[in-house]
Amino acid sequence: MPSPVRPRGLYLITPDEPDTGRLLARVEPVLATGPCWLQYRNKPAGSAKRLEQARALLPACARHGVPLLVNDDWRLAQEIGAAGAHLGEGDGVIAEARAAMGATAVLGASCYDDMARARAAVDAGASYVAFGAFFPSSTKPAARRATPALLAQARRLGVPVVAIGGVTPDNGRQLVEAGADLLAVIAGVFEAPDPVAAARAYQACFAPPSPDLDSPT
């Protein structure tokens, strides 16, 4: 399901933070930098904690005009009124989530290094497709590796294309130039000494290159 507006920029993903108050304190300053989306992700948390934290993030996202997506669990996203969900392998069926959440929900699919999976996800109603890891990732050190060529191929699917996995401000521009609409980041922002500055550095990957002042005019 193609997105009516093709987002372009930072796709922020929350760290695995057990304390809800601290999670909000870490996330809200970065929301002020204007990421395209925030994905709530907390793999170790139980269902009650995930419900508590996802609900707590909603007003913060609303204050900054950033849609909230929920990792793995479209039913939780539907329960709290989030903008959508992101589904990986084994996290549910895109078509079922689309039917339940309606046409306006943002539904993403992890496609790893698999273009056939991406095509099937779009046919089932995915709003965007995500590929990666492109580089070694501290979050998923054993993740399958994708190549930048996949990003260009995926643009033909007509939905936003997300790059994830080991993305840094130094290597992010090459992924944008290869075809990524969004750079999805956890550690690169939240483990940085200054998360706000880190978020802005990622967003700079989408700015037009500076003209070469030494080149002939």
Wavefront OBJ file of the C-alpha trace (Angstrom):
o trace
v 0.000 0.000 0.000
v 1.887 3.097 -1.186
v 2.190 5.937 1.295
v 0.365 9.134 0.209
v 3.391 11.150 1.315
v 6.855 9.654 0.944
v 8.649 10.449 4.223
v 12.345 11.239 4.107
v 14.645 11.474 7.090
v 15.438 9.852 10.411
v 13.376 6.888 11.614
v 14.040 6.845 15.352
v 13.744 3.600 17.326
v 13.663 3.527 21.119
v 16.332 1.776 23.187
v 15.564 -1.133 25.517
v 14.962 1.070 28.567
v 13.239 -0.611 31.537
v 12.343 2.622 33.361
v 9.427 4.429 31.715
v 10.280 7.832 33.149
v 13.842 7.534 31.963
v 12.651 6.345 28.549
v 10.582 9.500 28.151
v 13.463 11.669 29.361
v 15.766 10.098 26.782
v 13.339 10.176 23.884
v 11.559 13.527 24.116
v 14.575 15.798 23.463
v 15.293 13.813 20.297
v 11.667 14.052 19.186
v 12.182 17.806 19.135
v 14.667 17.381 16.254
v 11.837 16.252 13.979
v 12.309 12.565 13.123
v 9.810 11.219 10.611
v 8.619 8.401 12.853
v 9.303 6.970 16.296
v 9.154 3.208 16.711
v 8.631 1.897 20.223
v 10.804 -1.185 20.660
v 11.673 -2.963 23.893
v 12.473 -6.615 23.290
v 13.105 -7.669 26.924
v 9.950 -6.039 28.327
v 6.863 -8.005 29.250
v 3.426 -7.191 27.887
v 2.409 -4.975 30.827
v 5.568 -2.887 30.592
v 5.231 -2.566 26.822
v 1.661 -1.338 27.222
v 2.735 1.160 29.885
v 5.637 2.515 27.864
v 3.840 2.670 24.541
v 0.975 4.587 26.130
v 3.428 6.958 27.820
v 5.130 7.758 24.513
v 1.903 8.722 22.734
v 1.488 12.230 24.230
v 5.182 12.990 23.763
v 4.930 12.038 20.111
v 1.753 14.087 19.749
v 3.468 17.168 21.195
v 6.130 16.967 18.510
v 3.944 15.803 15.641
v 5.817 12.504 15.264
v 3.760 9.380 14.475
v 4.327 6.490 16.894
v 4.735 2.962 15.538
v 4.970 -0.184 17.671
v 7.535 -2.886 16.995
v 6.352 -6.491 16.638
v 2.802 -6.044 17.919
v 0.108 -4.524 15.736
v -2.544 -5.423 18.316
v -0.802 -3.272 20.919
v -0.553 -0.473 18.373
v -4.270 -0.740 17.695
v -5.102 -0.867 21.415
v -3.324 2.383 22.252
v -4.234 4.218 19.053
v -0.711 4.388 17.640
v -0.158 5.377 14.019
v 0.937 1.883 13.071
v 3.278 -1.033 13.621
v 6.422 -2.653 12.308
v 6.423 -6.414 11.771
v 9.376 -8.742 11.380
v 9.423 -12.454 10.717
v 7.008 -14.208 13.039
v 5.382 -10.985 14.270
v 2.088 -11.422 12.468
v 0.605 -11.244 9.010
v 0.670 -7.891 7.228
v -2.665 -8.547 5.524
v -4.319 -9.339 8.861
v -2.886 -6.209 10.443
v -4.002 -4.084 7.487
v -7.522 -5.476 7.624
v -7.763 -4.816 11.354
v -6.067 -1.394 11.507
v -7.496 0.101 8.350
v -6.149 1.885 5.330
v -4.542 4.801 7.173
v -2.307 2.781 9.504
v 1.422 2.796 8.806
v 2.558 -0.827 8.557
v 6.183 -1.696 7.985
v 7.843 -4.987 7.178
v 11.372 -6.186 7.892
v 12.704 -7.601 4.631
v 16.325 -8.179 5.666
v 18.150 -8.986 2.393
v 15.135 -10.425 0.576
v 13.486 -8.566 -2.315
v 10.860 -11.299 -2.760
v 9.788 -10.782 0.846
v 9.499 -7.047 0.183
v 7.292 -7.579 -2.860
v 5.040 -9.940 -0.919
v 4.800 -7.460 1.962
v 3.735 -4.628 -0.342
v 1.191 -6.886 -2.042
v -0.207 -7.704 1.417
v -0.578 -4.037 2.344
v 2.742 -2.873 3.802
v 3.219 0.902 3.882
v 7.011 0.635 3.778
v 9.762 -1.960 3.581
v 12.959 -2.102 5.637
v 16.247 -3.718 4.640
v 19.373 -4.458 6.656
v 21.690 -4.799 8.349
v 23.927 -2.891 5.964
v 26.829 -2.647 8.397
v 27.820 -4.414 11.626
v 25.172 -3.665 14.250
v 25.534 -3.697 18.025
v 21.759 -4.178 18.350
v 21.687 -7.267 16.098
v 25.245 -8.534 15.663
v 24.103 -11.695 13.843
v 21.715 -9.929 11.468
v 21.647 -10.850 7.802
v 23.543 -8.386 5.654
v 21.913 -6.398 2.868
v 23.562 -4.520 0.016
v 22.869 -0.945 -1.129
v 21.747 -2.293 -4.512
v 18.597 -3.596 -2.808
v 17.558 -0.043 -1.964
v 17.475 1.043 -5.596
v 15.540 -2.080 -6.570
v 13.047 -1.561 -3.758
v 12.165 1.955 -4.870
v 10.302 0.369 -7.782
v 7.809 -1.045 -5.275
v 6.265 2.400 -4.793
v 6.561 2.572 -0.987
v 9.139 4.214 1.289
v 12.366 2.273 1.704
v 14.104 2.060 5.100
v 17.763 1.205 5.739
v 18.709 -0.189 9.142
v 21.658 -1.860 10.799
v 24.926 -0.215 11.737
v 23.960 3.067 10.081
v 26.066 6.053 11.148
v 26.149 9.696 10.074
v 29.328 8.818 8.162
v 27.872 5.949 6.129
v 24.252 7.079 6.013
v 24.574 9.370 3.011
v 25.687 6.517 0.772
v 22.507 4.635 1.689
v 20.385 7.696 0.959
v 22.121 8.092 -2.385
v 21.493 4.397 -3.077
v 17.756 4.856 -2.544
v 16.885 4.878 1.171
v 14.063 7.234 2.130
v 14.648 6.741 5.853
v 17.574 5.766 8.060
v 16.426 3.722 11.074
v 18.619 4.119 14.142
v 18.724 3.058 17.790
v 22.247 2.967 19.228
v 23.653 5.586 16.886
v 21.414 8.139 18.580
v 20.728 6.844 22.077
v 24.245 5.609 22.824
v 25.824 8.799 21.499
v 27.307 11.304 23.979
v 24.815 13.889 22.685
v 21.710 12.165 21.252
v 20.225 15.418 19.947
v 23.387 16.275 18.032
v 23.551 12.700 16.744
v 19.962 12.877 15.463
v 20.744 16.093 13.614
v 23.845 14.507 12.096
v 21.706 11.707 10.670
v 19.211 14.219 9.312
v 22.070 16.005 7.570
v 22.546 12.881 5.437
v 19.412 13.965 3.561
v 20.597 17.517 2.854
v 21.854 18.282 -0.654
v 25.638 17.967 -0.888
v 27.512 21.212 -0.427
v 28.805 22.649 -3.708
v 32.501 22.166 -4.332
v 33.849 25.687 -4.082
v 37.040 24.635 -5.887
v 35.222 23.302 -8.931
v 35.098 25.446 -12.078
v 31.906 27.392 -12.683
l 1 2 3 4 5 6 7 8 9 10 11 12 13 14 15 16 17 18 19 20 21 22 23 24 25 26 27 28 29 30 31 32 33 34 35 36 37 38 39 40 41 42 43 44 45 46 47 48 49 50 51 52 53 54 55 56 57 58 59 60 61 62 63 64 65 66 67 68 69 70 71 72 73 74 75 76 77 78 79 80 81 82 83 84 85 86 87 88 89 90 91 92 93 94 95 96 97 98 99 100 101 102 103 104 105 106 107 108 109 110 111 112 113 114 115 116 117 118 119 120 121 122 123 124 125 126 127 128 129 130 131 132 133 134 135 136 137 138 139 140 141 142 143 144 145 146 147 148 149 150 151 152 153 154 155 156 157 158 159 160 161 162 163 164 165 166 167 168 169 170 171 172 173 174 175 176 177 178 179 180 181 182 183 184 185 186 187 188 189 190 191 192 193 194 195 196 197 198 199 200 201 202 203 204 205 206 207 208 209 210 211 212 213 214 215 216 217
